[in-house]
Amino acid sequence: MDALTLADFSLITEYAPVWFVAPIGAVLALVMAFIFSRGVMSHSEGDANMVEIAEAVRQGAMAYLTRQYKVVAGVFVLLVLVLVALGLAGIQAKMTAIGVPIAGLLSGLCGWFGMKMATNASARTTFAAKNSLNDGLRVAFRAGAVMGLVVVGFALLDISVWFFVWEMFFEEPLTIVTTVMLSYGMGASTQALFARVGGGIYTKAADVGADLVGKVEAGIPEDDARNPATIADNVGDNVGDVAGMGADLYESYYGSILASMAIGAAAAYLLDPLNAALAMKLAAAPMALAGLGILCSIIGVFVVRAKEDASFSQLLKSLHMGVWVASALIGVAALGLFWYLFKDVDQVNGIGVWGSIVSGLVAGLVIAFGTEYYTSYEHKPTKSIAQQAETGPATVIIAGTAVGMISTWIPIITIVVAILAAFGFAKGPEDSFLLGLYGVGIAAVGMLSTLGITLATDAYGPIADNAGGNAEMTGQPPFVRERTDMLDSLGNTTAATGKGFAIGSAALTALALLAAYIITVKESLVRMADESGVVAMFGRTIVPKTATIPQLMDFYNVTLINPRVLCGIFLGVMLVFVFCALTMNAVGRAAYRMMNECRRQFGIMKEGFRKQGMSDADIANPMSWPMKVEVDGHKYPDYASCVDISTAGAQREMIVPSLLAIIVPVIVGLVLGVPGVMGMLAGGLTCGFAVAIYMANAGGAWDNAKKYIEKGHHGGKGSDAHKAGVVGDTVGDPFKDTSGPSLNILIKLISIVSVVFAGLIVKFSPYIGDLLGFG
């Protein structure tokens, strides 16, 4: 029997007992999420008005998720049927058809639980802020931690349980097991793309409608109860930045661990085919690292607290402190883990692999710093945009575009350095190319190992935003609104930082998936080999079982002078821009319908006030309007109709961009073969990463420039500069909350789709190439 064949559970207990850290950490994460949720729910939601507003947001959010999941369920049914057909044809592993929907289901459950927690926490945060700033921060952050811990808990539990099942009930080489498990990531990626695209369209349609008709045309404040779109806007904060962001990072976390496992198993086989201990240790290490990261994240959550008279910078430092503590702890824990695993292994430098992890951790912190610098109104770039607002919206757009573009240099250089460092640290004494790629994968796992707390800081943002909206709509005392505004401003910065972190982790994960794609191609060739283990194709031969990565690249002629590779690169770049165009146009169409509905309702409300005898002067001043008016037996503003418009628009508009990301890699693969796919993945990754950073940071800077003006600078609220700032923020909304974040998932999804359909492409693309005349 092959030494790398999984025979029984004793292989784990003998060679890699650290695997147990993974399921233990996963269960602990879910237990702590439950404890934190109970703690949040023990707080009061406040008075009847606060409860009414919170319930309206809660119902809208859960109604949206229910409708979205029905659409996604239909897509998964079709996807599973395709995977079953491929499995029966012997092109794809049969277990993929089971693992993919389970991964999608668990990702969807994370969105459901996170959404329920966020919508339950907003009014409680408002009420807690009445007591103290620290109480408000504590409730909002602990609610965000529920989302963070549910994501890492379910993802790691899924991976570790599947590994246990393969160990106990199947006898397959570890290289096969890890590549099959890698294909399960398509479930998480598909769920994530629908959540991100749909959530982004929903939230920005509502936000644009509420801002342009409410703030600019009617002149009423943000979150004013007289604005028909205000509830839809609050719902959108949750579906975009809680469910959407959670699904995005779930996918990165899940994919980085599985990709590292697959690369590790392949590296072990090439280094020493008979060394089962080496293979098991390399495969188990990413899971164990993730389990340790959960423990460190939980400790970090308890570190976050704030003084009552804290300034904005002090509040930001308190959140950062939790992340820094968790990062420092995982750095120390990882050193112990890799020293223990590889202290007696000659082929692997355990300290070097630890250096790769540190590269990922440091890269995440540097990207977060760069994002904060370019998007926070505490710093010069965003202040410069606010200054440009004095000359109108055109200069705001120009300045914001420039800030977004220049902001790309920090994350791109950081990722370049992290990749080179991770590769160099991990390649080991035998200068193994695959071990170097393993280092890149483990760097992604290192960056995401503290996801439990980094996602908490991000999910905290929409909770604080909704808390501010609740305070505004229910007429809370000024000091409460001041506290919730402080928490909201902090949330905007952490949300922008979280987007930068998500994009950076997506880049490393996508690169690891690119390497894993090559390994999957290799395994597909192994299945096609003749009795002597040889594959003959393109006038060349190869023995895939023992082939190295450079040999595989040479076999497929993956070089820049191959027209298929170049065509693939162009198609990858094209996919990024077409995807962005589709999602931004979707926001525009949905926002158009939302604005018309808001205008219609404002017209009806004015007519109702006129019938009640209100003077023309008061009618012309929306701030003098009552909060509600009844016209022909119907109460206005009618929040439900705006929620329905956003929900229906998001469901309708999310389908084409999402399916595009699934279908294009398959078509490119069948027509251009493996070289075309490699080019497409490279083009999509590099272009998508830069464009995502640009869009997220430009949007965040526009948003905070508007908020800087609203704090009294450059004329303050209601000034011409403020109106210009609102226009900039409106342009930036689909940048930072729809198209930009969705690119994170696009660059990972095209990779994982290529992995899943690698067998189909390897088998049939040569024939299609011959048929088209360029085989």
DOSEMAR-597969 format. One record per residue (C-alpha): residue in one letter; x, y, z. Coordinates in steps of 0.05 Angstrom, whole numbers, plus 5000, padded with zeros to 4 digits. Example, Ala and Ser with C-alpha at 12.3 -4.5 7.8 and 13.67 -1.06 7.14 Angstrom:
BEGIN
a524649105156
s527349795143
END
This chain:
BEGIN
m500050005000
d502550714983
a505451045044
l501251655029
t494851255029
l490051415086
a488750745120
d486050905189
f485751445242
s492251225273
l496151605219
i493652265248
t494652065321
e501651805306
y504352335258
a500252965267
p496352975333
v496153735328
w490353625280
f485953575342
v487054315353
a482754455292
p476154125312
i477154355385
g478255065362
a472255035315
v467554795370
l470355305418
a468955855368
l461655645361
v460955585437
m463856285448
a459456565392
f453356285430
i455856585496
f457057265465
s450257255431
r446857105497
g450657675529
v448458165475
m441257925479
s441158035554
h441358785541
s434859175531
e432759425462
g430160065494
d423360395488
a417660205442
n419860665384
m426860365386
v424059665384
e419359845326
i425060115283
a429559525300
e424059035283
a422759365215
v430159295198
r430358585224
q424358365183
g427058695120
a433858375128
m431257675140
a426157735083
y431857925037
l436157335059
t430356855051
r429157074979
q436557064963
y437556364990
k431856114947
v435356374885
v442056104907
a438855424923
g436555374851
v443655514826
f446454984873
v441454464848
l443854574776
l451154574799
v450353924837
l447053594777
v453053794734
l457853524786
v454052874792
a454352784716
l461852924716
g462652434774
l458851884738
a463052004676
g469451914716
i471852624702
q470652894773
a470852574841
k463752354862
m464652644932
t465153344903
a457653344890
i456753254966
g462153714992
v460454314949
p453154414973
i455254285045
a460454845041
g455255305010
l450155125063
l454955275121
s456955935089
g449556105083
l448355925156
c453956405176
g450356955139
w443756785172
f446456755243
g450757375233
m444857765205
k440357575262
m445557785312
a447058445278
t439758645271
n438458445343
a444458855367
s443259535335
a437859805382
r441359475441
t447659865422
t443560505420
f440560375488
a447260155517
a450360805492
k445561175538
n449360885596
s456360975570
l460660985507
n464160355530
d457559985539
g455560165468
l462259945440
r462059295480
v455059095455
a456659255382
f463458935382
r461158295417
a455558245366
g460758315311
a464957775345
v459057295338
m459657355262
g467157285264
l467056665308
v461256335271
v465056405205
v471556105230
g467855575271
f463655295215
a469155345162
l474354985204
l469354475229
d467454305158
i474654205137
s476853805198
v470653355197
w471553205123
f478853035135
f476752565191
v471452245146
w476552125090
e481351845142
m476451365173
f472351105114
f476551175050
e483150915026
e485751434978
p492651764970
l493152405009
t494552794945
i487752564918
v484152704984
t486653424989
t485153594916
v478053314923
m477053704987
l479654324952
s473954274902
y469054354959
g471155084961
m466755214901
g460655174947
a463355724992
s465556144932
t458856094897
q455056274960
a459856844974
l459157154905
f451557164908
a451857454979
r456857994960
v453758194893
g446558154917
g448058484983
g452159034949
i446659194899
y441459204954
t445159655002
k447560154950
a440860214914
a437860404982
d443660845002
v443861234936
g436361334937
a436361555010
d442162035000
l440362374934
v432962454946
g433262535022
k439562945034
v440763314968
e433663424942
a429463445006
g434863705052
i433363235110
p438862905152
e441462195143
d437061665177
d431362155186
a424861775196
r421362195143
n425761895089
p422061295057
a428660945041
t431760995110
i429660305133
a431959995068
d438560355077
n439360055147
v437459365122
g442659445066
d448259585116
n447058885144
v446058495080
g452258805048
d457258885105
v455158315151
a452557745108
g456557955047
m463158075082
g462357445124
a461257015063
d467257345028
l472057205085
y469056515098
e471056345027
s478156615035
y479156255101
y476355605074
g480155645008
s486855835038
i486855245086
l484754745032
a489655014981
s495354975031
m493454255048
a493454054974
i500154394960
g503254085023
a501053375004
a503753464933
a510353744959
a511153155007
y510052654951
l515452964907
l520353034966
d519452324993
p513751884965
l514551385022
n514451885079
a507351865107
a509352275168
l511752865125
a505452875083
m500852845143
k504553405179
l504453865119
a497053735108
a495053805182
a499154425196
p494254935163
m488454645202
a492254665268
l494555385254
a487355595241
g485155255307
l490555635346
g488356275311
i481356185339
l483956145410
c488156775399
s482157145368
i477756995429
i483157285475
g483557895430
v476058005435
f476558075510
v482058595503
v477559105468
r474759635514
a474360395515
k474460965565
e468161385572
d471462035548
a475361675492
s477062065429
f476261765360
s483561575356
q483161245425
l477060845404
l480660625341
k486760435382
s482460005428
l479859605369
h486759555339
m489459315406
g485058695402
v487658535332
w494858675351
v494458225413
a491357665373
s496657735318
a502357735368
l499557115403
i498656725338
g505756915318
v508456595382
a503755995379
a505555865305
l512955855323
g511655315374
l507154925326
f511954895268
w518054765311
y514354175342
l511953905274
f518453955236
k524053925287
d525953225264
v524353325190
d530353445145
q526553645083
v522554215115
n525154825153
g519854925206
i522555615226
g522455805152
v515155615146
w513856025208
g517256605173
s512056525117
i506456575168
v509457205197
s509857485126
g502357385119
l500857685188
v505258295176
a502358385106
g495358395134
l497158925186
v500859355134
i495059325085
a490259525141
f494760115159
g495160335086
t487660295079
e486460685142
y491361225120
y487961335053
t480761285078
s480461585148
y478862325156
e484262355208
h489362365152
k491262825094
p488562445033
t481262455056
k481863165083
s484363385014
i478063094981
a473763475031
q477464115014
q476164004940
a468763994955
e468964754962
t469464794886
g463964294870
p462663544858
a467163494796
t473463644836
v471163164890
i470562604839
i477462774810
a480762794879
g477462154903
t479461784839
a486662004848
v486761794921
g483961104903
m489161014849
i495161234890
s492760814949
t494160174911
w501760234919
i501960014992
p497859374986
i500959174919
i508159254943
t506258925009
i503358314973
v509458274927
v514158284986
a509857785025
i509657294966
l517157324955
a518557275029
a513656705041
f516356324981
g523656425001
f522656255074
a518955605061
k522555285002
g527054905050
p534054605046
e532354224983
d530054874947
s523254554933
f518854974887
l512554664916
l514754794987
g515655524967
l508555534942
y506455205006
g509555795042
v505156275001
g498955865019
i500855835093
a502056595091
a494756675070
v492656215127
g496956635174
m493757275151
l486856975161
s488456585225
t485757145268
l479657235225
g475257135287
i477157835312
t478758185246
l471858015220
a468858245286
t471858935276
d468758955207
a461858685225
y461859185283
g461259755231
p454159645205
i451759495275
a454260175299
d451460495236
n444560205249
a445060425322
g446161135299
g440261075252
n435860825308
a437961405352
e436361905297
m429661605278
t427261535350
g429462235372
q434462025425
p437962565467
p443762925432
f449062595476
v446561905453
r447062105380
e454062385393
r456261715422
t453061315366
d456161785315
m462961665346
l461860915342
d459160985271
s465261385248
l469660855279
g465660325242
n466760665175
t474260645186
t474259925209
a469759735150
a474660055101
t480459705137
g476659055134
k475659125059
g483059235049
f484558625092
a479458215052
i482558414986
g489658265010
s487657585036
a483957454971
a490257584932
l494457094972
t488856584972
a487956644897
l495356544886
a495155924929
l489155684889
l492955814825
a498455344850
a493154844872
y490054874803
i496654624773
i496654054824
t489453874805
v491453864731
k497053394750
e492152924786
s487552944725
l493352744681
v495052164728
r487951894717
m488951944642
a495751594641
d496650924606
e498950294641
s506150534641
g504051194674
v505451614612
v500952144580
a502152324507
m499252984483
f501353584438
g506953164409
r510053104478
t509952594534
i510052654609
v509852194670
p504952614712
k505652234778
t512852444787
a512753094746
t514853744779
i511154404770
p516254674719
q515654024680
l508054094677
m508754814654
d513554584600
f508854024578
y503154524569
n507755064542
v505455564594
t509956154573
l508556874557
i510156764484
n504556244478
p498556604446
r493756194488
v496956464552
l496757184527
c489557104504
g487856834573
i491057434607
f487057914564
l480657524579
g482157544654
v482958304652
m476658364610
l472757954659
v474558434716
f472059044679
v465858724650
f464158454720
c465059154750
a460759464695
l455158964706
t454959064781
m455359824778
n449959864725
a445759404768
v446459904826
g444660474779
r438260134755
a435959934824
a437660634852
y433560944796
r427460554817
m428760724890
m429461474876
n422961494837
e419361144894
c422161634945
r419962224901
r413061914893
q412261844967
f414762544982
g409562814932
i403962424966
m406362655035
k406363385012
e399363314985
g397163005051
f400163575092
r396664085046
k389963745058
q391363795133
g392164545126
m399764595131
s402465245102
d406565255037
a412565505075
d412364905123
i411064415066
a417264695031
n421364555094
p421463795106
m424463895175
s417764185197
w413863565175
p410963065224
m414362385224
k408062045195
v402062255153
e395961855132
v393461945061
d387361565036
g387961065093
h395360915079
k400961145125
y407161485096
p412961425092
d411860715069
y418460375086
a416159685063
s415459894990
c422660144988
v425159505021
d421359104968
i424559514911
s431559384938
t430258654950
a427158514882
g432558924847
a438258564882
q435357874866
r434258044793
e440858394781
m445657924818
i444457314773
v448157514708
p454657764741
s454857154787
l453656644731
l458857004688
a464256844739
i462356114738
i461456014663
v467356414634
p472955984665
v469855354637
i469055644567
v476155924568
g478855254592
l475254854539
v477255324482
l484355534503
g486054944548
v490454954609
p495055514582
g489055954571
v486455824641
m493155984671
g493356644633
m486156814653
l487556674727
a493957094725
g490457674689
g484357644733
l488457614797
t493258184782
c488158654750
g482558464799
f486958584859
a489059284837
v482059494814
a478959234879
i483859634922
y482660254880
m475060204883
a474660034957
n479460594979
a476561124932
g469560964958
g471860965030
a475461635022
w469361964989
d464961705045
n469361975101
a470662635065
k463162745068
k463162575141
y468963045154
i464863605124
e458863405166
k463163505228
g463064255214
h468964335165
h468464715099
g461464975116
g458564355150
k451864025137
g447364355085
s453064755053
d454764714979
a461164344999
h456863835036
k452463724975
a458663614933
g461163124985
v454562744983
v455262674907
g462262394916
d459861924969
t454261694923
v459161544867
g463561184917
d457960754945
p457960224890
f465560274886
k466760074959
d460659654974
t458859304909
s463959234853
g470359304894
p468758784947
s465658314896
l472258284859
n475357934920
i470657354907
l471257384831
i478857264832
k477956674880
l471756394846
i474856354777
s480655984809
i476355484846
v471755374786
s478055224745
v480154724799
v473354384800
f472954314724
a480354164713
g478753444696
l473853654643
i478654154613
v484653684613
k480653144579
f476853524526
s480554174511
p485653834464
y479953574420
i476354254419
g482954594402
d483954114344
l476854234321
l477854984321
g484454924285
f489455114338
g490454464376
END
